[in-house]
Amino acid sequence: MHVLRIAAVRGTAAIAAANTYFQPDEYWQSLEIAHRIVFGYGYRTWEWAREPPIRSVIHPLLFVPVYLFANVTPGGAQAVLIVLHTASFYLLFTSSRTFSNTAEAALVSIALYFWPLTDRGVPRRRFLVALAAAYTAVLVRPTSIVLWAFLGVWHLADMSKRGALPVLKAITDAVLVGAVVLGVGLVADSLYYGRLVFTPATFFIENVVHSVAIFYGTHPWHWYLSQGLPAMLTVATPWVLAGWWNALIGRISARDPGAVQRLAYTALFVVAVFSLLSHKEFRFLQSVLPMLHVCGAIYLASAAPSVTNWSAASRSLPNPLRTLLLAQVPFLIYTLAFHSRGQVAIMGHLHDLASQERVHSIGFMMPCHSTPWQSHLHLPKFASEEPTNSGRLWFVGCPPPQPNDGPMYWDQSDFFYHDPITYIYDRFPHQVDPAFPPSPGEVKKAARVPPERAQFDLGWQHEWPSHLVVFDALLHVKAHNTSVKDILAEKGYTERLRVWNSIFHPDQRRRGSIVVLRHSAA
């Protein structure tokens, strides 16, 4: 119970404090879609709009009740919901961010609890529960199939020692449960998209066969070992890696060393397979992190065999590890509660601004998906269909290349940041229309671009909005004997609101505060 209380405090604190921005997917692949389902408007990124789509609606559906509740209840009831939400047992076992990887990691942990991790097997009921959780994890994140294929083959090898019948029973159970769970996913996705869609297959084709993910960055084969895992394990890296190695070679002291060794090899297999893929991210390994923590915990506990409770365990940690853990606290507080906070907070400010003054249109001149969208802005008058580089609410887009586009591909964001001042001169009117009409989007008007990239220029054109949202860094871009700040001032824009975002940002385009500029005619 002591451990559960600690976990509850930790989880509640994380959920309450996490009003910061980490990566676009935590908003655009979950909350934005849920908002669209309930309210009828919201942006769909290319994963949802492309034919065929590659994202399953299963994960966003988890958040539909929250928006549905907000849509049909008064503010007082919503306040009660916030209290219940932050104290939710489910949330305490997941994370404070709405990534599909978080849901996947939770489902994997649940499945592993019931999964037969030794050759002794488990009762059939437990195995069926494990299969259901595992298949659901695959629906949420199709890449989870790597983990479950490895464990599934190992389990069949165990069953083969007992004869053909146990193998046949295990395969039958896997097929039946898979048919039910994947069938539910097929129906849900097909209802959402209005046509027959099996998103795990389309996800695999787009990201693996067509290698679309490479557009978002490539990394060397050793990245997970040299950077990914150390960043995820932080100060515990040496002890966890030592425990992982001991588990792999069978040199561990545990109640069930075979099960721990199987977890260690599963983690190794997943890391090895994911290392073969060019595009890598920390969160792709989120589901194996609990396995590594198990290995590290056993390694640390073996040095203090008298440990019997949580307090004794904390005292038994090596002094360097305890010191490093404490040293993390200020950094954790900053990153959880403050770093990139403005990228989320700005949407609430804009929502409030729309009730205080005439906001005819809003343009986001910043790297694509730098903020949440209608899930946080919630302004139905700006509802529009894709693409959202047009209309009265727009941002600079970044769709991935088509299969035949090649390495020279540039998206709209690349064109914009290659030379922001030339982009503004070529793609915005010379005069600001005080009616602030919607932007036309792609009209194939000639612009000055590098010749080798010209084929990817879709002719984006904009109308000047009543309000612009930019990072401070953009205002200080200088070229052609002027600056972006000077150009906007000449057009009649003045600072209306400034929101602090971070002390430092690794992306130089996102440095400084977030500034809302309003035109004098608004």
ZASEDREN-803488 format. One line per field, with one value per residue (C-alpha): residue number from 1; residue in three letters; x, y, z. Coordinates in steps of 0.2 Angstrom, whole numbers. Example, Ala and Ser with C-alpha at 12.3 -4.5 7.8 and 13.67 -1.06 7.14 Angstrom:
// residues 2
k: 1:2
r: ALA:SER
X: 62:68
Y: -22:-5
Z: 39:36
END
This chain:
// residues 522
k: 1:2:3:4:5:6:7:8:9:10:11:12:13:14:15:16:17:18:19:20:21:22:23:24:25:26:27:28:29:30:31:32:33:34:35:36:37:38:39:40:41:42:43:44:45:46:47:48:49:50:51:52:53:54:55:56:57:58:59:60:61:62:63:64:65:66:67:68:69:70:71:72:73:74:75:76:77:78:79:80:81:82:83:84:85:86:87:88:89:90:91:92:93:94:95:96:97:98:99:100:101:102:103:104:105:106:107:108:109:110:111:112:113:114:115:116:117:118:119:120:121:122:123:124:125:126:127:128:129:130:131:132:133:134:135:136:137:138:139:140:141:142:143:144:145:146:147:148:149:150:151:152:153:154:155:156:157:158:159:160:161:162:163:164:165:166:167:168:169:170:171:172:173:174:175:176:177:178:179:180:181:182:183:184:185:186:187:188:189:190:191:192:193:194:195:196:197:198:199:200:201:202:203:204:205:206:207:208:209:210:211:212:213:214:215:216:217:218:219:220:221:222:223:224:225:226:227:228:229:230:231:232:233:234:235:236:237:238:239:240:241:242:243:244:245:246:247:248:249:250:251:252:253:254:255:256:257:258:259:260:261:262:263:264:265:266:267:268:269:270:271:272:273:274:275:276:277:278:279:280:281:282:283:284:285:286:287:288:289:290:291:292:293:294:295:296:297:298:299:300:301:302:303:304:305:306:307:308:309:310:311:312:313:314:315:316:317:318:319:320:321:322:323:324:325:326:327:328:329:330:331:332:333:334:335:336:337:338:339:340:341:342:343:344:345:346:347:348:349:350:351:352:353:354:355:356:357:358:359:360:361:362:363:364:365:366:367:368:369:370:371:372:373:374:375:376:377:378:379:380:381:382:383:384:385:386:387:388:389:390:391:392:393:394:395:396:397:398:399:400:401:402:403:404:405:406:407:408:409:410:411:412:413:414:415:416:417:418:419:420:421:422:423:424:425:426:427:428:429:430:431:432:433:434:435:436:437:438:439:440:441:442:443:444:445:446:447:448:449:450:451:452:453:454:455:456:457:458:459:460:461:462:463:464:465:466:467:468:469:470:471:472:473:474:475:476:477:478:479:480:481:482:483:484:485:486:487:488:489:490:491:492:493:494:495:496:497:498:499:500:501:502:503:504:505:506:507:508:509:510:511:512:513:514:515:516:517:518:519:520:521:522
r: MET:HIS:VAL:LEU:ARG:ILE:ALA:ALA:VAL:ARG:GLY:THR:ALA:ALA:ILE:ALA:ALA:ALA:ASN:THR:TYR:PHE:GLN:PRO:ASP:GLU:TYR:TRP:GLN:SER:LEU:GLU:ILE:ALA:HIS:ARG:ILE:VAL:PHE:GLY:TYR:GLY:TYR:ARG:THR:TRP:GLU:TRP:ALA:ARG:GLU:PRO:PRO:ILE:ARG:SER:VAL:ILE:HIS:PRO:LEU:LEU:PHE:VAL:PRO:VAL:TYR:LEU:PHE:ALA:ASN:VAL:THR:PRO:GLY:GLY:ALA:GLN:ALA:VAL:LEU:ILE:VAL:LEU:HIS:THR:ALA:SER:PHE:TYR:LEU:LEU:PHE:THR:SER:SER:ARG:THR:PHE:SER:ASN:THR:ALA:GLU:ALA:ALA:LEU:VAL:SER:ILE:ALA:LEU:TYR:PHE:TRP:PRO:LEU:THR:ASP:ARG:GLY:VAL:PRO:ARG:ARG:ARG:PHE:LEU:VAL:ALA:LEU:ALA:ALA:ALA:TYR:THR:ALA:VAL:LEU:VAL:ARG:PRO:THR:SER:ILE:VAL:LEU:TRP:ALA:PHE:LEU:GLY:VAL:TRP:HIS:LEU:ALA:ASP:MET:SER:LYS:ARG:GLY:ALA:LEU:PRO:VAL:LEU:LYS:ALA:ILE:THR:ASP:ALA:VAL:LEU:VAL:GLY:ALA:VAL:VAL:LEU:GLY:VAL:GLY:LEU:VAL:ALA:ASP:SER:LEU:TYR:TYR:GLY:ARG:LEU:VAL:PHE:THR:PRO:ALA:THR:PHE:PHE:ILE:GLU:ASN:VAL:VAL:HIS:SER:VAL:ALA:ILE:PHE:TYR:GLY:THR:HIS:PRO:TRP:HIS:TRP:TYR:LEU:SER:GLN:GLY:LEU:PRO:ALA:MET:LEU:THR:VAL:ALA:THR:PRO:TRP:VAL:LEU:ALA:GLY:TRP:TRP:ASN:ALA:LEU:ILE:GLY:ARG:ILE:SER:ALA:ARG:ASP:PRO:GLY:ALA:VAL:GLN:ARG:LEU:ALA:TYR:THR:ALA:LEU:PHE:VAL:VAL:ALA:VAL:PHE:SER:LEU:LEU:SER:HIS:LYS:GLU:PHE:ARG:PHE:LEU:GLN:SER:VAL:LEU:PRO:MET:LEU:HIS:VAL:CYS:GLY:ALA:ILE:TYR:LEU:ALA:SER:ALA:ALA:PRO:SER:VAL:THR:ASN:TRP:SER:ALA:ALA:SER:ARG:SER:LEU:PRO:ASN:PRO:LEU:ARG:THR:LEU:LEU:LEU:ALA:GLN:VAL:PRO:PHE:LEU:ILE:TYR:THR:LEU:ALA:PHE:HIS:SER:ARG:GLY:GLN:VAL:ALA:ILE:MET:GLY:HIS:LEU:HIS:ASP:LEU:ALA:SER:GLN:GLU:ARG:VAL:HIS:SER:ILE:GLY:PHE:MET:MET:PRO:CYS:HIS:SER:THR:PRO:TRP:GLN:SER:HIS:LEU:HIS:LEU:PRO:LYS:PHE:ALA:SER:GLU:GLU:PRO:THR:ASN:SER:GLY:ARG:LEU:TRP:PHE:VAL:GLY:CYS:PRO:PRO:PRO:GLN:PRO:ASN:ASP:GLY:PRO:MET:TYR:TRP:ASP:GLN:SER:ASP:PHE:PHE:TYR:HIS:ASP:PRO:ILE:THR:TYR:ILE:TYR:ASP:ARG:PHE:PRO:HIS:GLN:VAL:ASP:PRO:ALA:PHE:PRO:PRO:SER:PRO:GLY:GLU:VAL:LYS:LYS:ALA:ALA:ARG:VAL:PRO:PRO:GLU:ARG:ALA:GLN:PHE:ASP:LEU:GLY:TRP:GLN:HIS:GLU:TRP:PRO:SER:HIS:LEU:VAL:VAL:PHE:ASP:ALA:LEU:LEU:HIS:VAL:LYS:ALA:HIS:ASN:THR:SER:VAL:LYS:ASP:ILE:LEU:ALA:GLU:LYS:GLY:TYR:THR:GLU:ARG:LEU:ARG:VAL:TRP:ASN:SER:ILE:PHE:HIS:PRO:ASP:GLN:ARG:ARG:ARG:GLY:SER:ILE:VAL:VAL:LEU:ARG:HIS:SER:ALA:ALA
X: 0:15:21:3:2:19:13:-3:6:19:5:-6:8:14:-4:-7:9:11:4:20:23:34:30:15:8:2:-11:-13:-15:-27:-35:-38:-46:-57:-62:-67:-77:-87:-89:-87:-72:-54:-38:-33:-15:-9:-9:-28:-32:-21:-28:-27:-27:-14:-20:-33:-47:-46:-34:-43:-59:-52:-53:-70:-80:-70:-75:-93:-95:-88:-101:-116:-112:-111:-94:-97:-99:-83:-74:-79:-73:-56:-55:-60:-49:-33:-37:-41:-33:-31:-21:-10:-5:-1:7:2:4:-8:4:-2:15:8:-7:4:16:1:-7:10:12:-5:-2:15:7:-4:8:16:34:41:39:27:13:-2:-21:-30:-40:-25:-18:-34:-33:-15:-19:-33:-22:-8:-19:-26:-8:-5:-21:-15:3:5:24:20:19:38:37:23:29:45:36:23:36:45:29:25:42:38:22:30:39:23:17:7:-10:-4:4:-13:-23:-11:-13:-32:-33:-22:-32:-49:-44:-35:-51:-61:-50:-44:-61:-67:-53:-58:-76:-72:-59:-71:-85:-74:-67:-83:-75:-66:-49:-37:-25:-12:-8:-9:3:15:15:17:30:40:38:37:48:38:45:62:55:55:73:86:97:112:109:117:106:95:110:121:107:90:91:103:91:76:85:95:105:100:108:124:114:100:112:122:106:101:117:116:99:104:118:107:117:103:95:77:61:59:75:69:55:67:79:64:60:78:79:62:69:85:75:64:79:88:74:69:88:87:74:81:68:70:62:64:45:46:55:42:35:51:56:47:57:73:68:64:82:89:79:85:103:102:92:105:117:106:97:90:78:60:51:51:60:74:75:78:91:100:103:121:126:130:113:104:113:110:92:90:100:87:73:75:77:61:51:57:54:37:30:38:48:38:23:19:16:1:-5:-6:-21:-30:-25:-31:-48:-50:-45:-58:-71:-64:-61:-64:-53:-57:-43:-27:-11:3:19:29:36:21:12:21:5:-11:-26:-44:-43:-37:-43:-61:-67:-81:-81:-64:-69:-62:-58:-40:-28:-26:-14:-30:-46:-47:-36:-20:-3:13:11:23:15:27:33:24:34:42:47:65:77:76:58:53:37:29:38:55:50:45:61:73:69:55:56:55:41:31:35:30:15:6:-3:6:-8:-18:-36:-46:-59:-47:-53:-49:-32:-34:-21:-13:-16:0:6:25:37:56:62:78:76:79:65:52:43:38:31:12:10:4:-4:-10:-21:-15:-25:-31:-19:-3:6:25:40:51:65:56:54:73:76:85:88:87:91:76:68:52:48:50:40:25:26:25:10:1:4:8:11:-5:1:17:19:35:39:57:74:82:75:85:75:82:65:56:67:60:43:27:20:3:2:-14:-17:-22:-38:-44
Y: 0:12:9:13:29:35:30:39:55:54:51:65:77:73:75:91:99:93:108:109:104:89:83:86:69:70:83:81:62:60:75:84:69:66:85:83:67:76:94:91:101:100:96:79:77:68:51:53:62:52:38:25:32:24:29:19:29:17:28:45:36:35:54:56:55:69:81:74:77:95:97:92:98:115:121:115:97:99:105:88:79:87:81:63:64:69:55:42:25:22:38:34:19:27:44:63:64:58:49:32:26:29:19:5:4:2:-11:-20:-20:-27:-41:-45:-47:-61:-68:-85:-79:-96:-114:-118:-108:-100:-104:-102:-87:-77:-81:-75:-59:-57:-59:-47:-33:-38:-36:-20:-13:-18:-8:7:6:-7:-8:-17:-33:-34:-37:-49:-59:-62:-67:-77:-88:-91:-97:-108:-116:-119:-127:-138:-147:-154:-160:-154:-151:-137:-128:-130:-124:-108:-104:-106:-95:-82:-83:-81:-67:-58:-60:-52:-38:-33:-35:-22:-11:-14:-9:6:13:9:18:33:34:29:15:-2:2:-9:4:-8:-13:4:10:-3:0:19:19:4:-1:17:24:40:41:45:62:66:62:48:42:30:11:14:29:19:12:28:41:34:23:34:48:38:29:46:44:26:21:12:1:-3:-8:-19:-27:-30:-38:-49:-54:-59:-70:-78:-71:-64:-68:-67:-77:-82:-79:-87:-74:-60:-67:-68:-50:-45:-54:-46:-29:-33:-40:-24:-13:-22:-22:-4:0:-6:7:24:35:33:42:40:36:21:11:17:-1:-9:3:-6:-22:-13:-6:-23:-28:-13:-15:-33:-28:-15:-26:-39:-28:-26:-43:-37:-25:-28:-12:4:14:2:0:19:19:4:13:18:35:41:36:44:60:60:56:71:82:78:86:104:99:88:102:114:102:96:112:126:121:124:129:143:132:125:141:152:142:146:165:165:157:171:184:179:183:200:208:205:191:189:176:169:164:154:158:145:127:116:108:119:121:110:115:115:103:118:133:127:141:134:149:144:127:122:106:101:107:121:132:141:148:160:148:142:137:133:115:100:85:71:67:55:39:46:63:58:66:84:86:102:105:122:124:121:135:147:145:144:163:170:187:182:170:185:196:183:175:189:204:220:228:222:219:226:213:200:187:169:163:154:141:133:144:140:158:160:163:164:147:136:129:111:112:121:105:104:122:121:139:143:160:169:184:194:189:200:191:183:170:169:164:179:171:174:193:194:186:198:198:210:225:222:211:201:212:228:221:216:233:242:231:238:224:228:216:211:197:189:172:165:148:142:147:138:128:116:121:138:142:140:151:165:170:167:183:187:202:211:222:240:237:223
Z: 0:4:-14:-21:-11:-18:-36:-33:-27:-41:-55:-49:-48:-65:-73:-64:-69:-87:-96:-107:-125:-129:-147:-159:-158:-140:-147:-165:-165:-150:-143:-160:-168:-152:-153:-171:-168:-154:-161:-180:-183:-180:-190:-197:-201:-216:-207:-206:-222:-234:-245:-237:-219:-207:-190:-180:-171:-156:-146:-149:-144:-126:-125:-134:-117:-110:-124:-125:-106:-109:-123:-113:-95:-86:-79:-62:-67:-78:-62:-54:-69:-68:-50:-55:-70:-60:-47:-60:-57:-75:-78:-63:-72:-89:-91:-91:-110:-123:-135:-142:-136:-118:-121:-129:-115:-103:-113:-115:-96:-93:-106:-98:-81:-88:-101:-99:-97:-92:-100:-86:-95:-87:-85:-101:-94:-91:-108:-116:-106:-111:-130:-129:-121:-134:-149:-143:-141:-159:-164:-155:-161:-175:-172:-156:-167:-166:-147:-147:-162:-152:-136:-146:-155:-139:-131:-145:-143:-125:-130:-143:-129:-123:-140:-155:-146:-134:-149:-159:-144:-142:-160:-160:-145:-154:-170:-161:-149:-164:-175:-161:-156:-174:-180:-167:-173:-192:-188:-178:-191:-206:-197:-194:-211:-220:-230:-226:-218:-209:-202:-195:-213:-220:-206:-210:-229:-227:-213:-218:-236:-242:-228:-226:-208:-215:-219:-201:-198:-199:-186:-186:-181:-164:-159:-147:-138:-139:-136:-135:-120:-110:-112:-106:-92:-87:-71:-69:-85:-78:-66:-78:-92:-79:-74:-92:-96:-80:-85:-103:-97:-83:-69:-58:-42:-44:-39:-57:-66:-82:-83:-81:-94:-106:-103:-105:-122:-127:-124:-134:-149:-149:-148:-162:-174:-171:-173:-191:-195:-201:-191:-172:-157:-139:-136:-148:-134:-121:-120:-116:-103:-89:-93:-92:-75:-69:-74:-65:-50:-48:-50:-37:-25:-26:-17:-2:1:18:9:13:11:0:13:15:-4:-5:8:-1:-17:-20:-15:-32:-39:-24:-27:-46:-43:-31:-44:-57:-47:-52:-70:-69:-62:-76:-90:-83:-78:-88:-103:-119:-108:-119:-134:-125:-115:-131:-137:-121:-123:-141:-136:-122:-134:-147:-133:-129:-147:-165:-171:-189:-193:-186:-195:-186:-194:-185:-187:-191:-177:-164:-154:-151:-163:-160:-146:-136:-146:-148:-159:-171:-182:-188:-192:-209:-219:-223:-229:-216:-225:-231:-223:-208:-197:-204:-201:-211:-216:-217:-226:-230:-247:-259:-263:-279:-273:-268:-256:-263:-257:-247:-238:-235:-219:-228:-241:-228:-217:-231:-233:-223:-230:-248:-243:-236:-251:-264:-255:-246:-254:-254:-244:-230:-234:-218:-221:-218:-230:-229:-237:-253:-250:-266:-281:-291:-291:-296:-282:-280:-275:-277:-295:-289:-277:-288:-292:-274:-273:-273:-275:-257:-255:-240:-235:-221:-205:-191:-179:-182:-170:-171:-161:-156:-166:-182:-179:-178:-195:-206:-224:-239:-228:-217:-204:-202:-187:-198:-212:-200:-192:-209:-213:-197:-185:-166:-152:-143:-132:-127:-118:-111:-118:-113:-106:-121:-136:-146:-162:-165:-175:-158:-147:-137:-132:-142:-148:-154:-166:-170:-185:-183:-193:-182
END
